[in-house]
């Protein structure tokens, strides 16, 4: 075996090839490293000439060049997580001897990019096996070089564990190579990783044996008896949470626990599979679809201002300073950024165009409306952008979902909302980045934006669930990011100014903007509703008793939600003079719609084909729903007085429709709800005005008109079926139940529940037995009653 002790060479006082400064001065050179004695005394740069001087090339120079090159190749292998090739142990020992004789000071290997930690997964070394550094040798190799002192062989061996001793006995050649560094006293020169570390995968010469037992693909494998190491590997395999990667470009991707790619940091994709980009192919795609017209800058700016004034405070999904800065970078500096895209800009213009006239004289969009023109552009660009999505892609989808549902394209709008949720998880928007912010890997501003985008996406998807009647199952147990931050009036430094682009609303003064606090309270409301709505709707196998217990458990939090609002977000329905932010009105409208959705399943006496006899909560639930419907009508009226109806968000259409439905139901009991007709007129008038720009409002208006006629015909049939004058019945029953309720029992209860005939009962017993609800047929699914 190779050993420096066996070498009988005579040490030379001077080297045969002097360094460049000594050759220039024509003096002898002792060849010490890192600088010879002469250069060190005179303060000169000691280096060797690499040009051919017709003499034999110095072994030292050749080895140094090769060492530098192998360093680069080793870095490349590690960066791309390639498999480490095997190296013959005899060649390995020979290389170690050459470096020992050359007395090289090896360049320090740069530290590999460590995998960023996530709150769901402990930080691990970025190696193929992700093994911990258990031995003292490995701990020494990762400590600062100036704090380490050479140790004797016996001292180092005593610090090793049994696994290291076994490895040494099985690899005698490595022991010989290790003795070279120990005996020559050059171990302190190799504290950094060797230039070929990407091949040998060890950090210091004295840890070669340990590295061989732990790095696959390097020589014979020794049995691993260290249970701690095995347990570490098993712990990684058994992990039930995922992790995320931060690429060199700052792009973040999430890998779930079963994806297998969360065990090691994957190299950043080479983009070779992306054949189109918006910058290079976007205009060509738009022109092919007839959407390539040049859009005036003033029009884009006007629609953008409309969106950020009336739509974004409700969604709270875009940070305008970051958006405008990234917009300049994208257009002026041609620099890609994750917070801006051309699809996002067109989505913003589409949302702003719903607040404007349908056609613009400065831009020919016929037969498309102005909003549809920008929406079609955004959808075309999204198809290209989805190959390499960013945070801006999620924002564009959330905005487009609102536009599509407002245009009665419910399916496409619901799909965009669901795609935004899935893409948010793919981009790890639900993962807490506080540790990465502290390390400087992610800017705090970007982390805050990612948090707002995720919760805005979640809130929008939950609210669309009620409007379009679709399921929404987002597991919040996987979410580790914090909720939106709490803001008080002391932190509200920004102002909200009403903008219309015309002289309308010019008399209004700016108001302190509490958009972030509105966003936070909206998130809390959605979290309260999540367990309620999951159990109330769409689960036919759950008995009514279980649903009632669920409602009793969580409804208290819903009822306490208005009392826990900050003072700046509270409003009084009878105060029509105090100015409030439009997104504060929308927040309260969503709350009252939530109350209707939570208590609506309990309005009927007939549930699960059982005629319920418990009337204790029936009246209370009906009153809560009808009062919430009246509150929505009042909020719509106050908003219309201050700002107008046309500036309401598209999600309001579903709330107004639900309120109008409950008010139509309340018309059956005019004595208890005398203002129901007035509030219903406010809702229908609002839908009429919104139908100018939103087809969904027109659809809701037609639906309510048909329903009102249908229920009126049902009321007349119910009176005729009793064969008793309505006035006599009306005087014999409570004001809670009407003649219409009794007619429903003739058609529902008589067929499903055998009862004595009218001839066997007196009038009082007949009236008392026929008390039921107008909404019974809606919840039993007996739509044949309306035929």
C-alpha positions in Angstrom: 0.0 0.0 0.0 1.1 3.6 -0.5 2.6 5.4 2.4 4.7 8.5 2.7 6.7 6.8 5.4 8.0 4.2 2.8 9.3 6.9 0.6 13.1 7.2 0.7 13.4 10.3 -1.4 15.8 13.1 -0.1 14.1 16.3 0.6 15.4 19.1 -1.7 16.1 22.6 -0.3 15.0 24.3 -3.5 12.6 23.2 -6.3 13.6 22.7 -9.9 11.0 25.0 -11.3 10.8 28.3 -9.5 7.7 30.4 -9.2 7.3 33.3 -11.7 8.5 36.1 -9.4 11.6 34.1 -8.4 12.4 33.3 -12.0 12.0 37.0 -12.9 14.4 37.9 -10.1 16.7 35.0 -11.0 16.8 33.7 -7.5 16.3 30.2 -6.1 12.8 29.2 -4.9 12.0 26.8 -2.0 8.5 26.1 -3.4 6.7 26.4 -0.1 2.9 26.6 -0.2 0.9 28.8 -0.3 3.8 31.2 -1.0 7.6 30.6 -1.1 9.8 32.2 1.4 11.1 34.9 -1.0 7.7 36.0 -2.1 6.4 36.0 1.4 9.2 38.2 2.7 8.9 40.7 -0.3 5.1 40.6 -0.3 4.8 39.4 -3.8 2.1 37.2 -5.5 3.6 33.8 -5.6 2.4 32.0 -8.7 3.7 29.7 -11.4 3.8 30.4 -15.1 1.5 28.1 -17.1 3.0 28.7 -20.5 5.3 26.1 -22.2 8.9 27.1 -21.5 10.3 24.0 -23.4 11.0 22.3 -20.1 9.2 19.4 -18.6 5.8 20.5 -17.4 5.7 20.7 -13.6 3.7 18.0 -11.9 2.5 20.5 -9.4 1.0 22.8 -12.2 -0.7 19.8 -13.9 -2.2 18.5 -10.7 -3.4 22.0 -9.7 -5.2 22.5 -13.1 -6.8 19.1 -12.9 -7.9 19.7 -9.3 -9.6 22.9 -10.2 -11.4 21.2 -13.1 -12.5 18.3 -11.0 -13.9 20.8 -8.5 -16.1 22.3 -11.2 -17.3 18.9 -12.3 -18.0 17.8 -8.8 -20.1 20.9 -8.2 -22.0 20.2 -11.4 -22.7 16.6 -10.3 -24.0 17.6 -6.9 -26.1 20.5 -8.3 -27.9 18.1 -10.7 -28.2 15.2 -8.1 -26.5 12.8 -10.5 -25.4 9.3 -9.4 -21.9 9.2 -8.1 -19.6 7.0 -10.2 -17.3 4.4 -8.6 -13.6 5.0 -8.3 -11.0 2.3 -8.0 -9.5 2.2 -4.6 -5.9 1.8 -5.9 -6.3 4.9 -8.1 -7.8 6.7 -5.1 -4.8 6.0 -3.0 -2.5 7.1 -5.8 -4.3 10.4 -6.2 -4.0 11.0 -2.4 -0.3 10.3 -2.6 0.2 12.7 -5.5 -1.6 15.5 -3.6 0.4 14.8 -0.5 3.7 15.0 -2.3 2.7 18.1 -4.2 1.8 19.9 -0.9 -1.2 21.5 -2.6 -3.4 23.9 -0.7 -6.8 22.8 -2.1 -9.4 25.4 -3.0 -12.4 25.3 -0.6 -15.5 23.7 -2.0 -18.5 26.0 -2.0 -21.3 24.9 0.3 -24.1 23.2 -1.5 -27.5 24.9 -1.5 -29.3 23.4 1.5 -32.9 22.5 1.1 -35.0 25.2 2.7 -36.8 24.1 5.8 -40.5 24.0 6.0 -42.7 24.0 9.1 -43.8 20.5 8.1 -40.4 18.9 7.6 -37.1 19.2 9.5 -34.1 20.6 7.7 -31.9 17.9 6.2 -28.7 17.7 4.4 -29.1 17.8 0.6 -27.5 14.5 -0.1 -29.0 11.5 -1.8 -29.4 9.7 1.5 -29.8 12.7 3.7 -27.9 11.0 6.5 -27.0 12.9 9.7 -23.5 13.6 10.7 -23.0 11.3 13.6 -19.3 10.7 13.8 -16.8 13.1 15.2 -14.8 13.1 12.0 -17.8 14.3 10.0 -18.6 17.0 12.6 -15.0 18.2 12.4 -15.1 18.3 8.6 -18.1 20.8 8.8 -16.6 23.0 11.4 -14.7 26.2 10.6 -11.1 25.5 9.6 -9.5 28.0 11.9 -11.1 26.3 15.0 -9.8 22.8 14.3 -6.5 21.5 15.4 -4.7 18.3 14.2 -5.2 15.3 16.3 -3.2 12.2 16.7 -4.5 9.0 15.0 -5.4 7.4 18.3 -7.4 10.4 19.4 -9.4 10.5 16.2 -10.0 6.8 16.3 -11.2 6.9 19.8 -13.8 9.5 18.8 -15.1 7.2 16.0 -18.1 4.9 16.5 -18.1 1.1 16.0 -19.4 1.5 12.5 -16.3 3.5 11.5 -14.0 0.9 13.0 -15.7 -1.8 11.0 -15.4 0.2 7.8 -11.7 0.8 8.4 -11.0 -2.9 8.8 -12.7 -3.7 5.6 -11.0 -1.0 3.5 -7.3 -1.2 4.3 -6.3 0.9 1.4 -8.2 3.8 2.7 -6.5 3.4 6.0 -3.2 3.7 4.2 -4.3 6.8 2.5 -5.5 8.2 5.8 -2.1 7.6 7.4 -0.5 9.7 4.6 -2.3 12.8 5.9 -1.8 12.0 9.5 2.0 11.4 9.3 2.7 14.2 6.9 0.8 16.7 9.0 -1.2 18.0 6.1 -4.6 17.1 7.5 -5.3 20.8 8.3 -5.1 21.6 4.6 -8.0 19.3 3.8 -10.6 20.7 6.1 -12.6 21.8 3.1 -14.1 19.2 0.7 -11.6 17.8 -1.8 -11.9 18.9 -5.4 -13.2 15.5 -6.4 -15.7 15.5 -3.5 -18.5 15.1 -6.0 -17.0 11.8 -6.9 -15.7 10.5 -3.6 -18.4 12.3 -1.5 -16.3 12.8 1.6 -15.4 16.0 3.5 -11.9 15.2 4.8 -9.3 12.5 4.1 -9.9 11.0 7.5 -13.6 10.4 6.8 -13.1 8.4 3.6 -14.1 5.1 5.2 -17.3 6.6 6.7 -18.2 8.1 3.4 -17.9 4.8 1.6 -20.3 3.2 4.0 -22.9 5.9 3.6 -22.7 7.0 0.0 -24.1 4.6 -2.5 -22.1 3.8 -5.6 -18.7 4.1 -4.1 -16.8 0.8 -3.9 -18.0 -2.2 -1.9 -20.8 -1.5 0.5 -20.3 -2.3 4.1 -23.3 -3.4 6.2 -24.8 -0.6 8.1 -25.3 -1.5 11.8 -26.0 2.0 13.0 -29.7 1.8 14.0 -29.8 5.5 14.4 -29.0 6.0 10.7 -31.6 3.4 9.7 -34.2 5.1 11.9 -33.4 8.4 10.2 -34.0 6.9 6.8 -37.2 5.2 7.9 -38.4 8.5 9.4 -38.0 10.2 6.1 -39.9 7.4 4.3 -42.7 7.5 6.9 -43.2 11.3 6.8 -46.8 12.3 6.5 -46.2 15.9 5.4 -44.7 17.3 2.3 -42.0 20.0 1.7 -41.2 22.6 -0.9 -38.3 23.6 -3.1 -37.0 27.1 -3.9 -35.4 27.2 -7.3 -32.6 29.4 -8.4 -35.1 31.8 -10.0 -37.1 32.0 -6.8 -39.9 29.8 -8.0 -41.4 27.7 -5.2 -42.9 24.3 -5.8 -44.6 22.0 -3.3 -44.2 18.2 -3.1 -46.7 16.2 -1.0 -45.7 13.4 1.3 -46.6 10.7 -1.2 -44.9 12.3 -4.2 -41.5 10.8 -3.4 -39.8 13.9 -4.7 -39.8 15.5 -1.2 -36.9 13.4 -0.1 -34.3 15.2 -2.0 -34.0 18.6 -3.6 -34.6 18.2 -7.3 -32.6 20.2 -9.9 -34.4 23.2 -11.4 -36.2 22.2 -14.6 -34.4 23.2 -17.8 -37.6 24.7 -19.5 -37.0 22.6 -22.5 -40.5 21.2 -22.3 -42.0 24.7 -22.5 -42.6 25.4 -26.1 -44.4 28.7 -25.9 -44.1 31.9 -23.8 -46.4 34.8 -23.5 -43.6 37.2 -24.4 -42.7 35.5 -27.6 -46.0 33.9 -28.7 -48.7 35.8 -26.9 -49.4 38.4 -29.6 -49.4 35.8 -32.3 -51.9 33.7 -30.4 -54.2 36.8 -29.8 -54.0 37.8 -33.5 -55.1 34.3 -34.6 -58.2 34.6 -32.4 -59.1 38.0 -33.6 -58.0 39.6 -30.3 -54.8 41.2 -31.3 -56.0 44.8 -31.5 -53.8 47.5 -29.9 -55.4 48.6 -26.7 -55.0 52.3 -25.8 -52.9 52.8 -22.6 -55.4 55.3 -21.2 -58.1 52.7 -21.4 -56.0 50.1 -19.7 -55.1 52.5 -16.9 -58.8 53.6 -16.5 -60.0 50.0 -16.2 -57.2 49.1 -13.8 -58.1 52.0 -11.5 -61.7 50.8 -11.5 -60.7 47.3 -10.5 -58.4 48.5 -7.7 -61.1 50.8 -6.4 -64.2 48.6 -6.4 -63.1 45.0 -6.9 -59.7 44.4 -5.3 -60.6 45.7 -1.8 -63.2 42.9 -1.7 -61.0 40.2 -3.0 -57.7 41.5 -1.4 -55.7 39.4 -3.9 -53.3 42.0 -5.5 -50.8 44.3 -3.8 -50.9 47.3 -6.2 -47.4 48.7 -5.4 -45.8 45.3 -6.1 -48.1 44.9 -9.2 -47.1 48.3 -10.7 -43.4 47.8 -10.0 -43.5 44.3 -11.7 -45.5 45.7 -14.5 -42.8 48.3 -15.3 -40.1 45.5 -15.1 -42.1 43.3 -17.5 -42.7 45.9 -20.2 -39.7 48.2 -19.9 -37.0 45.9 -18.7 -38.3 42.7 -20.3 -37.8 40.9 -17.0 -40.0 38.0 -15.9 -41.6 38.3 -12.5 -43.9 36.0 -10.5 -46.3 38.8 -9.5 -47.2 40.1 -12.9 -48.3 38.6 -16.2 -50.1 39.8 -19.3 -53.0 37.4 -18.5 -53.3 39.0 -15.1 -53.4 42.5 -16.6 -56.2 41.5 -19.0 -58.1 39.8 -16.2 -58.0 43.1 -14.3 -59.2 45.0 -17.3 -62.1 42.5 -17.8 -63.2 43.0 -14.2 -62.9 46.8 -14.5 -64.8 46.8 -17.8 -67.9 45.3 -16.1 -68.3 48.7 -14.3 -68.1 50.6 -17.6 -70.2 50.7 -20.8 -70.4 47.5 -22.8 -68.6 49.1 -25.8 -65.8 51.6 -26.1 -65.5 54.0 -29.0 -61.7 53.9 -28.9 -61.5 50.1 -29.3 -63.5 48.0 -31.7 -64.5 44.8 -29.9 -67.9 44.0 -31.6 -69.6 41.6 -31.3 -67.8 41.0 -28.0 -68.5 43.4 -25.1 -65.6 45.3 -23.6 -65.3 43.0 -20.6 -65.6 39.8 -22.8 -62.9 41.1 -25.1 -60.4 41.4 -22.2 -61.6 38.2 -20.7 -61.1 36.3 -23.9 -57.6 37.7 -24.2 -56.8 36.6 -20.6 -58.1 33.1 -21.2 -56.0 32.7 -24.4 -52.9 33.9 -22.6 -53.6 31.7 -19.6 -53.3 28.6 -21.9 -49.7 29.6 -22.6 -49.0 30.7 -19.1 -50.1 27.4 -17.5 -47.0 25.7 -18.8 -45.0 27.7 -16.3 -47.4 29.2 -13.8 -46.7 31.7 -11.1 -48.5 33.5 -8.4 -49.9 35.9 -11.0 -51.6 32.9 -12.7 -53.5 32.2 -9.5 -54.6 35.8 -9.2 -55.8 35.9 -12.8 -57.8 32.7 -12.3 -59.6 34.1 -9.2 -60.5 37.3 -11.1 -61.6 35.4 -14.2 -63.8 33.0 -12.1 -65.8 36.0 -10.9 -66.2 37.4 -14.4 -67.2 34.0 -15.9 -69.9 33.3 -13.3 -71.1 36.9 -13.7 -71.6 36.1 -17.4 -73.6 33.0 -16.7 -70.8 30.7 -17.6 -71.0 29.0 -14.3 -69.1 25.9 -15.3 -66.1 27.7 -16.6 -66.1 30.1 -13.6 -66.3 27.2 -11.2 -63.4 25.4 -13.0 -61.2 28.5 -12.8 -61.9 28.8 -9.1 -61.0 25.2 -8.5 -57.9 25.5 -10.7 -56.8 28.5 -8.7 -57.1 26.5 -5.5 -55.1 23.5 -6.9 -52.4 25.8 -8.4 -52.1 27.6 -5.0 -51.2 24.3 -3.4 -48.8 23.5 -6.2 -47.0 26.8 -5.7 -46.8 26.1 -1.9 -48.9 29.2 -1.1 -50.3 27.3 1.9 -46.9 26.7 3.4 -45.5 29.0 6.1 -42.3 30.7 4.9 -41.3 32.5 8.1 -38.1 30.6 8.6 -37.1 31.2 5.0 -37.8 34.9 5.4 -35.6 34.9 8.4 -32.8 33.3 6.4 -33.2 35.8 3.6 -34.3 33.3 1.0 -37.7 34.9 0.5 -38.5 38.6 0.9 -41.0 39.5 3.6 -43.1 41.4 1.0 -43.4 38.4 -1.2 -44.3 36.1 1.7 -47.1 38.5 2.7 -48.4 38.5 -0.8 -48.4 34.7 -1.0 -50.4 34.5 2.2 -53.0 37.0 1.0 -53.3 35.3 -2.4 -53.9 31.9 -0.7 -56.6 33.1 1.7 -58.3 35.2 -1.0 -58.4 32.1 -3.3 -59.8 30.1 -0.4 -62.5 32.7 0.5 -63.6 33.2 -3.1 -63.9 29.4 -3.7 -66.0 29.0 -0.5 -68.3 31.9 -1.4 -68.8 30.7 -5.0 -69.9 27.4 -3.5 -73.1 29.0 -2.2 -73.8 30.9 -5.4 -73.4 28.0 -7.9 -74.3 25.2 -5.4 -71.0 23.2 -5.9 -69.1 21.3 -3.2 -65.9 22.8 -1.8 -63.6 20.5 0.1 -60.3 22.2 1.0 -58.5 20.4 3.9 -57.3 23.2 6.1 -55.3 20.6 8.1 -52.7 20.9 5.3 -52.4 24.6 5.7 -49.6 25.9 7.8 -49.5 29.6 6.7 -50.8 32.1 9.2 -54.1 33.8 8.8 -54.2 37.4 7.6 -52.6 39.8 10.0 -54.8 41.8 12.4 -54.9 45.5 11.6 -56.1 48.4 13.8 -57.0 52.0 13.0 -53.5 53.0 14.0 -52.0 51.0 11.1 -54.5 52.1 8.5 -52.3 54.6 6.7 -53.8 54.2 3.3 -56.9 55.9 2.1 -59.6 54.6 -0.2 -60.8 57.1 -2.7 -63.9 56.5 -4.9 -62.9 56.5 -8.6 -65.3 56.3 -11.6 -63.4 58.2 -14.3 -66.2 60.7 -14.6 -67.7 63.4 -12.4 -69.9 60.9 -10.6 -69.1 60.5 -6.9 -66.6 63.3 -7.0 -68.2 64.8 -3.9 -67.2 61.9 -1.7 -64.2 62.3 0.6 -61.5 59.6 1.0 -62.0 57.1 3.8 -59.4 55.2 5.8 -58.9 51.9 4.1 -59.3 48.7 6.2 -59.2 46.3 3.3 -56.7 43.9 5.1 -58.9 43.8 8.2 -61.9 43.1 6.0 -59.9 40.3 4.4 -59.1 38.9 7.8 -62.6 38.9 9.0 -63.8 37.3 5.8 -61.4 34.5 6.3 -62.6 33.9 9.8 -66.2 33.8 8.6 -65.3 31.2 5.9 -63.5 29.1 8.5 -66.6 29.1 10.7 -68.8 28.1 7.9 -66.6 25.2 6.7 -67.7 22.5 9.2 -71.3 23.7 9.1 -71.9 23.6 5.4 -69.9 20.4 5.0 -72.4 18.6 7.2 -75.6 20.4 6.2 -75.6 20.0 2.4 -75.0 17.1 0.1 -74.7 14.3 2.7 -77.8 12.2 2.5 -76.6 9.5 4.8 -76.3 11.9 7.8 -79.4 11.8 10.0 -81.2 15.0 10.8 -80.4 14.6 14.5 -76.7 14.6 13.8 -77.1 17.7 11.6 -79.0 19.5 14.4 -76.2 18.7 16.9 -73.6 20.0 14.4 -75.6 23.1 13.9 -76.0 23.7 17.6 -72.3 23.2 18.2 -71.0 25.7 15.6 -73.8 28.2 15.1 -72.8 30.0 18.3 -69.6 31.1 16.7 -71.5 32.4 13.7 -73.8 34.4 15.8 -70.9 35.9 17.8 -69.0 36.9 14.7 -70.6 40.4 14.3 -69.9 41.2 18.0 -66.2 40.4 17.6 -65.7 42.8 14.6 -63.5 45.9 15.2 -65.3 49.1 15.7 -64.4 50.4 12.3 -66.1 47.5 10.6 -69.3 47.6 12.5 -72.4 49.4 11.0 -76.0 50.0 12.0 -78.6 49.1 9.4 -80.8 52.0 10.4 -78.0 54.6 10.0 -78.1 55.7 6.4 -75.9 58.8 6.9 -72.6 57.5 8.1 -70.1 56.7 5.3 -68.6 53.2 5.2 -66.3 51.5 2.8 -68.0 49.5 0.1 -66.1 46.4 1.0 -67.5 46.7 4.6 -71.0 46.5 3.1 -70.0 43.5 1.2 -68.6 41.8 4.3 -71.9 42.2 6.1 -73.8 41.0 3.1 -71.8 37.8 3.0 -72.4 37.3 6.7 -76.2 37.5 6.4 -76.1 35.2 3.4 -74.2 32.7 5.5 -76.9 32.9 8.2 -79.5 32.0 5.6 -77.5 29.1 4.3 -76.9 27.7 7.8 -80.5 27.8 9.0 -82.3 27.1 5.7 -82.3 23.3 6.1 -84.3 23.7 9.3 -87.2 25.8 7.9 -89.4 22.7 7.1 -91.3 20.5 9.4 -90.9 17.6 6.9 -87.4 16.3 6.8 -86.1 12.8 5.9 -89.8 11.9 5.2 -90.6 12.4 8.8 -93.2 14.9 10.1 -91.5 16.6 12.9 -93.4 17.5 16.0 -90.8 19.8 17.7 -91.7 23.4 17.0 -89.3 24.9 19.5 -86.7 26.2 17.0 -88.7 26.3 13.9 -90.0 29.8 14.4 -86.6 31.0 15.5 -84.9 29.7 12.4 -87.5 31.2 10.1 -87.1 34.5 11.8 -83.3 34.5 11.5 -83.4 33.8 7.8 -86.0 36.4 7.0 -84.3 39.0 9.2 -81.0 38.3 7.4 -82.7 38.7 4.1 -84.2 42.0 5.2 -80.7 43.1 6.4 -79.2 42.3 2.9 -81.9 44.5 1.4 -81.1 47.3 3.7 -77.3 47.0 3.0 -78.0 47.1 -0.7 -80.1 50.2 -0.3 -77.5 52.0 1.7 -74.7 51.1 -0.7 -76.9 52.3 -3.6 -77.5 55.6 -1.9 -73.8 56.3 -1.3 -72.1 54.6 -4.3 -74.7 53.2 -6.6 -75.6 49.6 -7.4 -73.5 49.0 -10.4 -70.2 49.0 -8.4 -71.2 46.0 -6.4 -69.1 42.8 -6.7 -70.4 39.9 -8.8 -70.7 37.7 -5.7 -73.4 40.0 -4.4 -75.8 38.6 -7.1 -76.0 35.3 -5.3 -76.6 37.0 -1.9 -79.4 39.2 -3.3 -81.1 36.2 -4.9 -81.0 34.3 -1.6 -82.4 37.3 0.2 -85.2 37.8 -2.3 -86.1 34.1 -2.1 -86.6 34.3 1.7 -88.6 37.5 1.3 -90.9 35.9 -1.2 -91.4 33.2 1.5 -92.1 35.9 4.1 -94.9 37.3 1.9 -97.0 34.4 3.0 -97.1 35.9 6.5 -97.6 39.6 5.9 -98.8 40.1 9.5 -95.5 39.0 11.0 -93.3 40.5 8.2 -95.1 43.6 7.0 -92.0 45.1 5.3 -91.2 42.0 3.3 -92.7 43.4 0.1 -90.7 46.6 0.4 -87.4 44.7 0.9 -88.2 42.4 -1.9 -88.7 45.4 -4.2 -85.2 46.7 -3.3 -83.6 43.3 -4.1 -85.4 43.1 -7.5 -84.5 46.6 -8.4 -80.9 45.9 -7.6 -80.9 42.9 -9.8 -82.5 44.9 -12.6 -79.6 47.5 -12.4 -76.9 44.8 -12.2 -78.3 42.9 -15.1 -77.0 45.7 -17.4 -73.5 44.4 -16.9 -74.0 40.9 -15.4 -76.0 38.2 -17.1 -76.2 36.3 -13.8 -78.3 39.1 -12.3 -80.7 38.9 -15.3 -80.9 35.1 -14.8 -81.7 35.6 -11.0 -84.3 38.2 -11.8 -86.1 35.9 -14.2 -85.9 33.0 -11.8 -87.4 35.0 -8.9 -90.3 36.2 -11.2 -91.1 32.7 -12.2 -90.9 31.5 -8.6 -93.1 34.2 -7.4 -95.8 33.3 -9.9 -95.5 29.6 -9.2 -95.9 30.1 -5.5 -98.8 32.4 -6.0 -100.6 29.7 -8.1 -99.8 27.2 -5.4 -101.3 29.4 -2.8 -104.6 29.7 -4.8 -104.8 25.9 -5.2 -104.2 25.5 -1.5 -107.1 27.7 -0.6 -109.4 26.0 -3.0 -108.4 22.5 -1.8 -109.6 23.3 1.8 -113.2 24.0 0.6 -113.4 26.5 3.4 -113.3 30.3 3.1 -109.8 31.6 3.7 -110.9 34.2 6.2 -112.4 31.6 8.5 -109.2 29.5 8.4 -107.0 32.6 8.9 -108.9 33.4 12.1 -108.5 29.9 13.5 -104.8 29.5 13.3 -101.7 31.2 14.6 -100.1 33.9 12.6 -97.1 31.7 12.1 -98.9 29.3 9.8 -101.1 30.4 6.9 -103.7 29.0 4.6 -100.9 28.2 2.2 -99.2 26.1 4.8 -102.3 24.0 5.2 -102.8 23.5 1.5 -99.3 22.1 1.3 -100.2 19.5 4.0 -103.1 18.4 1.8 -100.7 17.6 -1.0 -97.6 16.5 0.9 -98.7 15.1 4.3 -101.9 13.4 3.1 -100.0 11.3 0.6 -97.0 10.5 2.9 -98.6 10.3 6.3 -102.0 8.5 6.8 -104.3 10.8 8.7 -108.0 10.8 9.6 -110.3 12.3 7.0 -111.8 15.7 7.4 -115.2 14.2 8.1 -113.9 12.5 11.3 -112.4 15.7 12.7 -113.9 19.0 13.8 -112.7 22.2 12.3 -110.2 23.0 15.1 -108.5 19.6 14.9 -108.3 19.8 11.1 -106.7 23.2 11.2 -104.2 22.2 13.9 -103.2 19.0 12.1 -102.5 20.8 8.8 -99.9 23.3 10.1 -96.8 22.9 8.0 -94.3 25.0 6.1 -94.3 26.7 2.7 -90.8 25.4 2.2 -91.6 21.7 2.9 -91.8 20.7 -0.8 -88.4 22.3 -1.4 -86.6 20.1 1.1 -88.4 16.9 0.4 -87.8 17.2 -3.3 -91.5 16.8 -4.1 -91.4 19.2 -7.1 -94.5 17.5 -8.5 -96.6 19.7 -6.3 -96.0 22.6 -8.6 -97.4 20.8 -11.6 
